[in-house]
């Protein structure tokens, strides 16, 4: 019997034994199952800032994991070796949710990140791990492109504490050409994540000639301010040629600095620049009096001047979770 996977907007119709577009969800024993449950291919202890999350438990470590598979096929994917891999061709650990949580506690990490590929295609594993982690007081972080249907997202969000979502462009044509996907489900997911009270930060990878024009950046920033609020941090990241998109140059520093100016003019309070070694590119400032709150170099915290989450000068709370 054919079954339809309802996890993401692709709504793949699967014959018995057939995998969906993501490579990992299969019609098996009259159910849609994920071949990757409890089979991560990547497991690392990272700094929280690498996610990137700059307003959630700074300077802490986070146990990060991924299985193979993704429901986007971005031609510039930085982790294509695992995101575009088949589960039957990939070596994996066996790690049940309870064992993952025990390992997190052993490594003295306060959080788990579902990241690197697309945690929403290993949805059942992400959900089971998040529930097990919450039971032990461990925080859950989602790093995702957010290409998911509303119903499964709503079931997952009560177990998620923070998320960094990759908003690739405010352009459906870009999503179709570069990612083989569509824009509107991502926007709906972002709004739902914010409404659920999950701490949210947004990443936008700026690719020369494709999504780095002033109008494109300004439109994205206006949407963030209107729909997610000016306190939602945005990370503009530099593109590096890779995978199937190697004919374009690396994003110059001037483009990221221009994006920061546009975002600030649009009213976004916290703007960061990724993949760029530049003084002040990743510091956190009070938007009210420009006091330096957190000084960073790469993923390292050099100084944290917050006083119980507030600016030490004007006492204005800085949005985020600081302890």
C-alpha positions as CSV (number, residue, x, y, z in Angstrom):
1,X,0.0,0.0,0.0
2,X,1.3,3.4,-0.9
3,X,1.7,5.9,2.0
4,X,2.1,9.6,2.1
5,X,4.8,11.2,4.3
6,X,3.2,14.3,5.8
7,X,6.3,15.6,7.6
8,X,7.3,18.3,5.2
9,X,5.7,20.2,2.3
10,X,6.9,17.7,-0.3
11,X,4.3,15.2,0.8
12,X,6.1,12.3,-0.8
13,X,3.9,9.4,-1.9
14,X,5.9,6.3,-1.1
15,X,5.4,2.8,-2.5
16,X,6.3,-0.1,-0.2
17,X,10.1,-0.1,0.3
18,X,10.5,3.4,-1.3
19,X,12.4,6.3,0.3
20,X,11.3,9.9,0.1
21,X,13.1,12.9,-1.3
22,X,15.1,13.2,1.9
23,X,16.5,9.6,1.4
24,X,15.8,8.5,4.9
25,X,12.1,8.3,5.3
26,X,10.7,5.0,4.0
27,X,7.4,3.1,3.6
28,X,8.3,0.0,5.7
29,X,5.9,-2.5,7.3
30,X,2.9,-0.2,6.3
31,X,4.3,2.8,8.2
32,X,6.5,5.7,7.3
33,X,9.7,5.3,9.2
34,X,13.0,7.0,9.4
35,X,16.0,4.7,8.7
36,X,18.2,6.9,10.8
37,X,16.5,6.6,14.2
38,X,19.3,6.3,16.9
39,X,21.9,6.2,14.1
40,X,23.8,9.5,14.2
41,X,26.8,9.9,11.8
42,X,28.2,13.0,13.5
43,X,28.6,13.6,17.3
44,X,30.7,16.5,18.6
45,X,31.1,18.8,21.6
46,X,30.8,22.3,20.3
47,X,30.8,25.8,21.7
48,X,27.2,27.3,21.8
49,X,28.5,30.2,19.6
50,X,29.2,27.8,16.8
51,X,25.5,27.0,16.2
52,X,25.4,30.1,16.0
53,X,23.5,31.2,19.1
54,X,24.8,34.4,20.7
55,X,22.0,35.1,23.2
56,X,21.5,31.6,24.6
57,X,23.8,30.3,27.4
58,X,27.0,31.9,26.1
59,X,30.3,30.3,26.7
60,X,28.7,26.9,27.4
61,X,29.3,23.7,25.5
62,X,26.6,21.8,23.5
63,X,26.6,18.2,22.4
64,X,25.8,18.3,18.7
65,X,24.6,15.4,16.6
66,X,23.2,14.7,13.1
67,X,22.1,11.7,11.0
68,X,22.3,11.6,7.2
69,X,19.6,13.1,5.1
70,X,17.9,16.4,4.3
71,X,14.7,17.5,2.6
72,X,16.5,20.3,0.8
73,X,19.1,19.8,-1.9
74,X,21.0,23.1,-1.7
75,X,23.7,23.3,-4.3
76,X,26.0,25.1,-1.9
77,X,25.5,22.8,1.1
78,X,28.5,22.8,3.4
79,X,27.8,19.4,4.9
80,X,26.7,17.7,1.6
81,X,28.8,14.6,2.4
82,X,26.3,13.6,5.0
83,X,23.2,15.7,4.2
84,X,23.0,14.1,0.7
85,X,24.1,10.7,1.7
86,X,22.1,7.4,1.8
87,X,21.7,5.8,5.2
88,X,22.7,2.4,3.8
89,X,26.0,3.8,2.5
90,X,27.0,5.6,5.7
91,X,28.7,4.4,8.9
92,X,26.8,5.4,12.0
93,X,26.9,5.2,15.7
94,X,24.1,3.4,17.6
95,X,22.9,5.9,20.2
96,X,19.4,5.6,21.7
97,X,17.9,8.8,23.2
98,X,18.5,7.8,26.8
99,X,22.2,7.0,26.0
100,X,22.5,10.4,24.3
101,X,21.3,12.2,27.3
102,X,23.6,10.2,29.6
103,X,26.5,11.1,27.3
104,X,25.5,14.8,27.5
105,X,25.5,14.7,31.3
106,X,28.8,12.8,31.3
107,X,30.4,15.5,29.1
108,X,28.9,18.2,31.4
109,X,27.1,19.9,28.6
110,X,23.9,21.7,29.5
111,X,22.4,21.4,26.0
112,X,22.0,19.2,23.0
113,X,21.9,20.5,19.4
114,X,20.1,18.7,16.5
115,X,22.2,20.2,13.7
116,X,24.7,19.8,10.8
117,X,22.2,18.2,8.4
118,X,18.4,18.6,8.8
119,X,17.1,17.5,12.2
120,X,13.5,17.7,11.0
121,X,14.0,14.7,8.6
122,X,15.1,12.6,11.6
123,X,12.1,14.0,13.3
124,X,11.2,11.0,15.5
125,X,14.7,10.8,16.8
126,X,14.9,14.5,17.5
127,X,11.6,14.4,19.3
128,X,12.5,11.4,21.4
129,X,15.9,12.8,22.3
130,X,14.4,16.2,23.2
131,X,11.8,14.6,25.5
132,X,14.5,12.5,27.2
133,X,16.7,15.5,27.6
134,X,14.0,17.7,29.1
135,X,13.3,15.0,31.7
136,X,16.9,15.4,32.8
137,X,17.0,19.2,32.7
138,X,19.0,19.3,29.5
139,X,18.2,22.1,27.0
140,X,17.3,21.3,23.4
141,X,18.6,23.4,20.4
142,X,17.3,23.1,16.8
143,X,19.5,24.2,13.9
144,X,17.4,23.9,10.9
145,X,16.2,25.2,7.5
146,X,12.6,24.8,8.9
147,X,11.1,23.2,5.9
148,X,8.3,21.4,7.7
149,X,4.5,21.2,7.9
150,X,2.7,23.0,10.7
151,X,1.3,20.0,12.6
152,X,4.6,18.1,13.2
153,X,6.3,21.4,14.0
154,X,3.7,22.2,16.6
155,X,4.2,18.8,18.3
156,X,8.0,19.3,18.5
157,X,8.2,22.9,19.6
158,X,7.1,22.4,23.3
159,X,10.4,20.4,23.7
160,X,12.7,22.9,22.0
161,X,14.4,25.7,24.0
162,X,16.3,27.6,21.3
163,X,16.7,27.5,17.5
164,X,18.8,29.0,14.8
165,X,16.9,28.9,11.5
166,X,18.5,29.4,8.1
167,X,16.5,31.9,6.2
168,X,18.2,31.7,2.8
169,X,16.4,34.6,1.0
170,X,13.1,36.4,0.8
171,X,12.8,35.0,-2.7
172,X,10.8,31.9,-3.7
173,X,12.7,31.7,-7.0
174,X,16.0,31.5,-5.0
175,X,14.6,28.7,-2.9
176,X,13.5,26.8,-6.1
177,X,16.8,27.3,-8.0
178,X,19.3,26.9,-5.2
179,X,17.5,24.6,-2.7
180,X,14.8,22.8,-4.7
181,X,12.3,24.0,-2.2
182,X,9.9,26.9,-1.5
183,X,10.0,29.9,0.7
184,X,6.6,30.2,2.4
185,X,6.7,27.1,4.6
186,X,9.9,28.4,6.1
187,X,8.3,31.8,6.9
188,X,5.3,30.1,8.5
189,X,7.7,27.9,10.6
190,X,9.7,30.9,11.7
191,X,6.5,32.7,12.9
192,X,5.4,29.5,14.7
193,X,8.7,29.1,16.4
194,X,8.7,32.6,17.7
195,X,5.1,32.4,18.8
196,X,5.9,29.2,20.8
197,X,8.3,31.1,23.0
198,X,11.4,29.3,21.6
199,X,14.5,31.5,21.7
200,X,15.1,32.3,18.0
201,X,18.1,33.5,16.0
202,X,18.2,33.7,12.2
203,X,21.1,33.1,9.9
204,X,21.3,34.4,6.3
205,X,24.1,33.2,4.1
206,X,25.0,35.9,1.6
207,X,25.9,34.5,-1.8
208,X,27.4,36.9,-4.3
209,X,25.0,37.8,-7.1
210,X,22.2,35.6,-5.8
211,X,20.9,37.1,-2.6
212,X,23.3,39.9,-1.6
213,X,21.8,43.0,-3.2
214,X,20.6,45.9,-1.1
215,X,16.9,45.3,-1.9
216,X,17.2,41.6,-1.1
217,X,18.8,42.2,2.3
218,X,16.5,45.0,3.2
219,X,13.4,43.0,2.3
220,X,14.6,40.1,4.6
221,X,15.4,42.5,7.4
222,X,12.0,44.2,7.2
223,X,10.3,40.8,7.3
224,X,12.2,39.8,10.4
225,X,11.4,43.1,12.2
226,X,7.7,42.9,11.3
227,X,7.1,39.2,12.0
228,X,9.8,38.2,14.5
229,X,10.6,41.5,16.2
230,X,13.6,43.7,16.3
231,X,15.2,41.8,19.2
232,X,15.6,38.7,17.1
233,X,19.3,38.4,16.4
234,X,20.4,37.9,12.8
235,X,23.7,36.4,11.6
236,X,24.9,37.3,8.2
237,X,27.4,34.7,7.1
238,X,30.0,34.7,4.3
239,X,29.6,32.2,1.5
240,X,32.5,29.9,0.5
241,X,32.5,28.1,-2.8
242,X,31.7,24.4,-2.3
243,X,29.7,21.4,-3.5
244,X,27.9,22.3,-6.7
245,X,28.3,26.0,-6.4
246,X,32.0,26.7,-7.0
247,X,31.8,29.2,-9.8
248,X,31.1,32.1,-7.4
249,X,33.7,34.0,-5.2
250,X,33.7,34.1,-1.5
251,X,31.5,36.8,0.0
252,X,33.7,39.9,0.6
253,X,33.8,41.5,4.0
254,X,32.3,44.7,2.5
255,X,29.1,42.8,1.7
256,X,28.6,41.7,5.3
257,X,29.3,45.1,6.6
258,X,26.8,46.6,4.2
259,X,24.3,44.0,5.3
260,X,24.9,45.0,8.9
261,X,24.2,48.6,8.1
262,X,21.0,47.7,6.3
263,X,19.8,45.5,9.1
264,X,20.5,48.2,11.7
265,X,18.7,50.8,9.6
266,X,15.7,48.4,9.4
267,X,15.6,48.4,13.2
268,X,17.2,45.0,14.1
269,X,19.0,45.4,17.4
270,X,21.5,42.6,17.3
271,X,23.4,41.9,14.0
272,X,26.4,39.5,13.7
273,X,28.7,38.6,10.9
274,X,29.8,35.0,10.5
275,X,32.8,33.5,8.7
276,X,34.5,36.9,9.1
277,X,37.5,37.7,11.3
278,X,36.8,41.3,12.0
279,X,37.0,43.2,15.3
280,X,33.5,44.0,16.6
281,X,31.7,41.8,14.0
282,X,30.4,39.5,16.7
283,X,30.2,41.7,19.8
284,X,26.9,42.3,21.5
285,X,26.0,45.9,22.3
286,X,23.1,47.4,24.2
287,X,20.8,48.9,21.5
288,X,19.8,51.8,23.8
289,X,23.2,53.2,24.8
290,X,25.7,51.2,22.7
291,X,27.4,49.8,25.8
292,X,29.6,46.7,25.0
293,X,27.9,43.8,26.7
294,X,29.7,40.7,25.3
295,X,33.0,40.8,23.6
296,X,33.8,37.8,21.3
297,X,36.7,36.6,19.1
298,X,35.4,33.9,16.8
299,X,33.5,31.4,19.1
300,X,35.4,32.6,22.2
301,X,33.9,34.9,24.8
302,X,36.5,37.4,25.9
303,X,34.3,39.4,28.3
304,X,30.8,39.3,29.5
305,X,29.6,42.6,31.1
306,X,26.0,41.7,31.5
307,X,24.6,42.2,35.0
308,X,21.9,39.5,35.5
309,X,21.0,39.8,31.9
310,X,20.9,43.6,31.9
311,X,23.1,46.4,30.5
312,X,25.3,47.5,33.4
313,X,25.0,51.1,32.3
314,X,21.3,51.7,31.6
315,X,19.9,48.5,33.2
316,X,17.9,47.6,30.1
317,X,17.4,43.8,29.8
318,X,19.2,42.2,26.9
319,X,16.9,39.6,25.2
320,X,18.1,36.0,25.5
321,X,18.8,33.3,28.1
322,X,22.1,34.2,29.9
323,X,22.3,31.6,32.7
